Amino acid sequence: MERTFTTHRVRRTESLDGIWDFRMEGFDTQYRLPVPAVWEQHPDFLAHRGHGTYTRRVCVSEAGNLRLVFKGVSHTADVYFDGELVAHHYNAFTPFSAVVRGVSAGEHELRVCVDNTFSEQSALHRPNDYYTYGGITRPVSMERLSDVYVQWVHVTPYCADGRWHARLSVRIANLSEAVHTAQLALSLAGKTLSADVAVAAGAEATASFDEAFDGIEPWSPASPRLYTVSAVLSEHGTAVDDLIDRTGFRTVAVSGRQLLLNGEPFYLKGFNRHEDYAVDGCAVSLQHQAQDLDLLQDMHANAVRTCHYPNDERFLDLCDERGIFVWEENHARGGGLEAMQNPNFDKQCEDCIREMIEAHYNHPAIVIWGILNENASESEIGREKYARQYAQIRSLDKSRPVTSATCRHFTDICLDLPDVVSYNLYTNWYEDADVAERNGRELDWIESAGGSGKPVIVSELGA
């Protein structure tokens, strides 16, 4: 189960979750391990860091193009189809896929080589105060693609002249060696938009719309109304591909010291959440995801921060459905200056941000994008990296504010860069002090250090 709702009615999909063959480098035994799961669940691999290989056979009923979709592999994956490398991916917490063209009918071997070791090659997954597991940790599926297919649909709602509008973008790819002109039908909130889209051989094209919608019920915690957006591609009168997602009509803005939802101030009161259970590791079951939200709502919270990495899409789906605000952040936690100067740091952060926003753009629950928890924001080199990542997010999505949680108390030189200032404060843990006095000093300093007039979030506190 990849999502909490159906994502295709035309494109044929098949879940590859189940039991796979598994071998761990340095071990003679062949194992049978579940997918998705972490290999630390097995007694032979408790706290084991290494290189493991998952293998299974897949059956293709008719020749054509395949797309292999991985929602999360921890932390580095090399994917082989019939012995040929078709994908290399780093980061446990963002989805990726591999397209294999012209696959013949019959049985084929799918092999995934997984690495969860620490080295200079891994700038983000490193020794930390949360565990880096090994394994295929989120769902896997196989899709049958036509030569032209929908990669993604993004919906950006906004209000103008008292009406709801939305900017819609649809990315279409062409796998063939010839130009294809497909007919696109895009449906949202009772309205269907259409266009002929020409896509060059081996290329991609984007169809864009800007439309007004009547009778809209906006998304809010009190009424988390969701709308289905459906993109269907046809050629010669026959539907050849589709993609279904969900969205909500709502706006998020910053006005002075306030965060605004649909033009009204809102206040975040909630929890930081790690994807980690004793029985699941980071391959958290849907039951436990729902239980986390049950507990959160039982304590009258309205928000969750995905510290310190993008979360499972199903958890975000549940937040959409329940009206829970989400601060989602990229995966770069607690890096001092040396960690931020790792030669792979910039590229791996850039990839994580791009994959996070592309996959999670339509979730109305996400009201803030975050970056770089407790990194070297007191340094000029750090400031350059903060500025670069904020700029990347804003180039991908201008509809949400940005922030980062700092612990560089009284030394941070980056507070002028985000829309919202956030800080982690552990009074009476790291220092003995009066809580109110210590917090007051922090707020006074933020005012003088670039955060004047901005909303402020206490992003962590304890203990």
C-alpha positions in Angstrom: 0.0 0.0 0.0 1.8 3.1 -1.3 -0.9 5.7 -0.4 -4.1 5.8 1.5 -6.1 6.2 -1.8 -6.0 4.9 -5.4 -3.4 6.6 -7.6 -4.0 5.0 -11.0 -7.0 3.6 -12.8 -5.4 3.4 -16.3 -1.8 2.6 -15.5 -1.4 -1.0 -14.4 0.5 -1.3 -11.1 1.6 -4.2 -9.0 2.9 -4.2 -5.5 6.3 -5.8 -5.0 6.0 -5.9 -1.2 6.4 -9.3 0.3 9.2 -11.8 1.0 12.5 -11.3 -0.9 15.7 -13.4 -1.0 18.5 -11.7 0.9 22.2 -12.0 1.4 24.4 -9.9 3.7 28.0 -9.4 2.7 30.2 -11.4 5.0 27.5 -14.0 5.8 27.2 -17.4 4.1 23.5 -17.9 4.7 20.8 -16.9 2.3 17.8 -15.4 4.1 14.2 -14.6 3.3 13.4 -11.1 4.5 10.2 -9.0 4.4 9.9 -5.9 2.3 9.3 -3.2 3.4 11.3 -3.7 6.7 14.7 -3.1 8.2 17.2 -5.9 8.3 17.9 -5.1 12.0 14.6 -7.0 12.7 16.5 -10.2 12.1 18.5 -11.5 15.0 21.7 -12.0 12.9 21.7 -8.3 11.9 20.9 -6.4 15.1 22.7 -3.0 14.9 24.5 -4.4 11.8 26.0 -1.9 9.3 26.9 -3.2 5.9 26.0 -4.1 2.4 23.0 -6.4 1.8 21.4 -7.6 -1.5 17.6 -8.2 -2.0 16.5 -10.3 -5.0 13.2 -11.5 -6.4 11.7 -12.5 -9.7 9.0 -10.4 -11.4 6.7 -11.6 -14.1 5.8 -9.4 -17.1 2.7 -10.5 -18.9 3.4 -8.5 -22.1 6.3 -6.6 -23.6 6.6 -2.9 -22.9 8.1 -0.3 -20.5 8.4 -0.8 -16.8 8.8 1.7 -14.0 10.1 0.4 -10.7 9.1 2.7 -7.8 10.9 2.7 -4.4 9.4 4.8 -1.7 12.4 4.5 0.6 15.7 2.5 0.7 18.1 3.1 3.6 20.4 4.7 2.8 22.0 3.9 -0.6 20.5 1.7 -3.3 21.8 0.3 -6.6 18.9 -1.3 -8.6 19.6 -4.0 -11.2 17.1 -5.4 -13.7 18.3 -8.6 -15.3 21.8 -7.7 -14.2 21.9 -4.2 -15.7 22.2 -1.2 -13.4 19.0 0.9 -13.8 19.1 3.2 -10.8 21.5 4.6 -8.1 20.0 6.5 -5.3 21.1 8.1 -2.0 18.8 9.0 1.0 16.5 6.7 2.9 13.7 9.2 3.1 12.8 10.3 -0.4 11.2 8.2 -3.2 12.9 7.3 -6.5 12.1 5.3 -9.6 13.8 3.5 -12.5 12.3 3.2 -16.0 13.3 0.2 -18.0 12.3 0.4 -21.7 11.3 -2.4 -24.0 11.1 -5.3 -21.4 10.1 -8.6 -23.0 7.3 -10.8 -21.6 8.3 -13.4 -19.1 10.2 -13.6 -15.8 13.0 -11.2 -14.9 15.3 -10.7 -12.0 15.1 -7.6 -9.8 18.1 -7.0 -7.5 18.6 -4.2 -5.0 22.0 -3.7 -3.4 21.6 -1.7 -0.2 24.3 0.1 1.9 23.8 1.6 5.3 27.5 2.1 6.2 29.0 5.4 7.3 31.6 7.0 5.1 32.6 10.2 3.4 30.2 9.2 0.6 27.3 9.7 3.0 27.2 13.3 4.1 23.7 13.1 5.7 23.4 9.6 7.0 26.1 9.5 9.7 26.4 8.8 13.4 23.6 10.7 15.1 21.1 10.7 17.9 18.7 8.6 15.8 19.4 5.3 14.1 20.3 4.8 10.5 18.7 1.5 9.6 19.4 -0.8 6.6 16.9 -2.2 4.1 14.1 -1.5 1.7 12.1 0.4 4.3 9.1 1.7 2.4 6.8 0.2 -0.3 7.9 -1.0 -3.7 5.8 -1.3 -6.8 6.1 -2.1 -10.5 4.2 -0.1 -13.1 3.5 -0.7 -16.8 4.1 2.5 -18.8 3.0 3.6 -22.2 5.5 5.5 -24.3 4.1 8.7 -22.9 3.2 9.0 -19.2 2.4 11.4 -16.4 5.4 12.1 -14.1 3.6 14.4 -11.7 0.8 16.9 -11.2 1.2 20.0 -9.0 -1.6 22.1 -7.8 -1.1 25.6 -6.2 -4.3 27.1 -4.9 -4.8 30.8 -4.3 -7.5 33.3 -3.7 -8.3 36.3 -5.9 -11.3 38.6 -6.2 -13.1 36.5 -3.6 -12.8 33.3 -5.6 -10.6 30.2 -5.3 -8.2 29.6 -8.1 -5.4 27.1 -8.8 -2.3 27.0 -10.9 -1.9 23.4 -12.2 1.2 21.9 -13.8 1.4 18.5 -15.4 4.8 17.0 -16.3 4.7 14.4 -19.1 7.5 12.2 -20.3 8.1 10.5 -23.7 10.1 7.3 -23.6 10.1 6.7 -27.3 12.3 7.8 -30.2 9.5 9.7 -31.9 7.5 12.8 -31.2 4.2 12.0 -29.4 1.2 14.3 -29.2 -1.1 13.2 -26.4 -4.5 14.5 -25.3 -4.4 15.6 -21.7 -7.6 15.7 -19.6 -7.1 17.2 -16.1 -10.0 17.0 -13.6 -10.3 18.9 -10.3 -13.3 20.0 -8.2 -15.9 19.3 -10.9 -14.0 21.0 -13.7 -12.1 19.2 -16.6 -9.4 21.0 -18.5 -7.9 19.7 -21.7 -4.9 20.3 -24.0 -2.9 18.6 -26.7 0.7 18.2 -25.5 3.5 17.5 -27.9 6.5 15.8 -26.3 9.8 15.4 -28.2 11.5 12.1 -28.4 13.1 11.1 -25.1 12.1 14.4 -23.6 9.6 15.9 -21.1 7.0 18.6 -21.4 4.9 20.6 -19.0 1.3 21.6 -19.5 0.1 24.5 -17.3 -3.3 25.9 -16.5 -4.6 28.7 -14.3 -8.3 28.3 -13.5 -11.0 29.7 -11.1 -13.2 27.2 -9.2 -16.6 27.8 -7.7 -18.2 26.1 -4.7 -14.9 25.3 -3.0 -14.7 24.2 0.6 -11.3 25.3 1.9 -9.0 22.9 3.8 -8.5 23.6 7.5 -8.1 21.6 10.7 -11.8 22.1 11.4 -12.8 20.9 8.0 -10.0 19.1 6.2 -11.7 19.0 2.8 -9.7 17.1 0.1 -10.2 17.1 -3.7 -9.0 14.5 -6.1 -6.9 15.7 -9.1 -6.8 13.3 -12.0 -4.6 13.6 -15.1 -5.5 11.2 -18.0 -3.4 10.9 -21.2 -5.0 9.6 -24.4 -3.7 8.9 -27.9 -6.0 8.2 -30.9 -9.0 8.2 -28.6 -7.7 5.6 -26.1 -6.5 6.4 -22.6 -2.9 5.2 -22.2 -1.9 6.6 -18.8 -3.1 8.4 -15.7 -2.1 9.8 -12.4 -4.4 10.6 -9.4 -3.4 12.7 -6.4 -5.2 14.7 -3.7 -5.0 18.3 -2.7 -6.8 20.9 -0.6 -7.7 24.5 -1.4 -5.9 26.5 1.2 -3.3 29.3 1.4 -0.4 29.8 3.8 1.2 33.1 4.3 3.3 35.2 6.8 2.1 38.6 7.9 4.3 40.3 10.5 4.6 37.9 13.4 1.7 35.7 12.4 1.2 32.6 10.2 -2.0 32.8 8.2 -4.1 29.9 7.0 -6.7 31.1 4.4 -6.0 34.7 5.7 -6.6 33.8 9.4 -3.9 33.5 12.1 -3.1 30.0 13.2 -0.9 28.7 16.0 1.2 25.5 15.9 1.1 23.3 19.0 2.4 19.8 18.5 5.3 17.4 18.5 8.5 16.4 16.8 8.2 12.9 15.5 10.8 10.3 14.5 9.8 7.4 12.2 11.1 4.7 14.6 9.3 1.9 16.5 10.8 -0.9 18.4 9.1 -3.5 16.2 9.3 -1.6 12.9 12.5 0.4 13.0 12.0 3.1 10.4 9.7 0.9 8.3 6.7 2.2 10.3 3.5 0.3 9.7 0.3 2.2 8.7 -1.2 1.0 12.0 1.6 2.7 14.0 1.4 5.9 11.8 -2.2 6.2 12.6 -1.6 5.5 16.3 1.0 8.3 16.4 -1.7 10.7 15.1 -4.3 9.2 17.5 -2.0 10.0 20.4 -1.2 13.5 19.1 -4.8 14.4 18.7 -5.7 12.9 22.1 -3.3 15.5 23.6 -5.1 18.3 21.6 -2.1 19.0 19.4 -2.6 20.3 15.9 0.9 20.0 14.4 3.8 17.6 13.8 7.4 18.3 12.7 9.0 15.5 10.6 12.3 15.7 12.4 14.7 15.3 10.7 13.8 14.0 7.2 10.9 13.7 4.8 8.2 11.3 6.1 6.3 8.4 4.6 3.7 9.6 2.1 1.0 7.6 3.9 1.6 9.5 7.1 1.3 12.8 5.2 -1.9 11.4 3.7 -3.3 10.8 7.2 -2.3 14.3 8.2 -4.2 15.7 5.2 -7.2 13.7 6.1 -7.2 14.7 9.8 -6.3 18.4 9.4 -2.9 18.1 11.1 -0.4 20.8 10.2 3.0 19.5 9.1 6.5 21.1 9.1 8.5 18.9 6.8 12.2 19.2 6.5 15.1 17.9 4.5 17.6 15.4 5.9 20.6 17.3 7.3 20.6 17.2 11.1 23.2 18.5 13.6 26.1 19.2 11.1 28.9 21.3 12.4 31.1 23.1 9.9 33.2 20.1 9.2 30.1 18.0 8.3 28.8 20.7 6.1 32.1 20.8 4.2 31.8 17.2 3.2 32.2 17.2 -0.6 28.9 15.4 -1.0 26.9 17.6 1.4 25.6 20.2 -1.1 24.5 17.7 -3.8 22.9 15.3 -1.4 20.9 18.1 0.3 19.9 19.5 -3.1 18.6 16.1 -4.2 16.7 15.5 -1.0 15.0 18.9 -1.2 14.0 18.4 -4.9 12.7 14.9 -4.3 10.8 15.9 -1.2 9.0 18.8 -2.7 8.3 17.1 -6.1 6.7 14.1 -4.3 4.9 16.0 -1.5 3.9 19.2 -3.2 0.1 18.6 -3.1 -0.2 17.8 0.6 -2.3 20.7 2.1 -1.2 19.6 5.6 2.4 20.7 4.8 2.4 24.4 5.8 6.2 24.9 6.3 9.3 23.6 4.6 12.3 23.2 6.9 16.1 22.7 6.4 19.3 22.0 8.2 18.3 21.3 11.8 21.0 22.6 14.2 23.7 23.1 11.5 26.6 25.6 11.5 24.5 28.7 11.0 27.0 30.7 13.0 29.6 30.6 10.2 29.9 32.4 6.9 30.3 29.1 5.0 27.2 27.8 6.8 25.3 31.0 5.8 26.1 30.4 2.2 24.7 26.9 2.4 21.6 28.0 4.2 21.0 30.7 1.6 21.4 28.3 -1.2 18.9 25.8 0.2 16.3 28.4 1.0 16.7 29.7 -2.6 16.2 26.2 -4.0 13.0 25.7 -2.0 11.6 29.0 -3.1 12.4 28.2 -6.7 10.4 25.0 -6.4 7.5 26.2 -4.3 6.6 29.8 -3.5 3.4 28.9 -1.7 4.8 27.9 1.7 7.1 29.7 4.2 10.5 28.3 5.1 12.4 27.9 8.4 15.1 26.0 10.1 15.6 25.1 13.8 18.7 26.6 15.3 20.6 25.9 18.5 23.4 28.4 17.8 22.2 30.7 20.6 23.5 34.2 20.4 25.8 33.4 17.5 23.5 32.5 14.5 24.0 34.8 11.5 21.3 33.3 9.3 18.1 34.5 11.0 17.4 37.1 8.3 17.1 34.4 5.7 14.0 32.4 6.6 10.3 33.5 6.7 9.9 32.0 10.2 12.6 31.9 13.0 12.7 28.6 14.9 14.9 27.6 17.8 15.6 24.6 20.0 15.8 25.4 23.7 16.7 22.8 26.5 16.8 25.0 29.6 17.7 23.0 32.7 19.1 20.2 30.5 22.1 21.9 28.9 22.2 24.8 31.4 20.7 25.7 34.7 18.5 28.8 34.3 15.1 30.2 34.9 13.0 29.1 31.9 11.1 32.4 31.4 14.3 34.5 31.8 16.3 32.3 29.4 13.5 32.3 26.8 13.2 36.1 27.1 16.9 36.5 26.4 16.5 34.3 23.3 13.6 36.3 21.9 15.4 39.6 22.6 18.5 38.4 20.7 16.4 37.1 17.8 14.9 40.6 17.4 18.4 42.1 17.2 20.0 39.4 15.0 17.8 39.5 11.8 14.6 38.0 13.1 12.9 41.2 13.9 9.1 41.2 13.3 9.0 37.5 12.1 6.9 34.7 13.5 8.8 32.6 16.0 8.5 28.8 16.7 10.0 27.0 19.7 10.8 24.0 17.6 12.2 21.8 20.4 12.1 22.0 24.2 12.9 19.9 27.2 13.5 18.0 29.2 
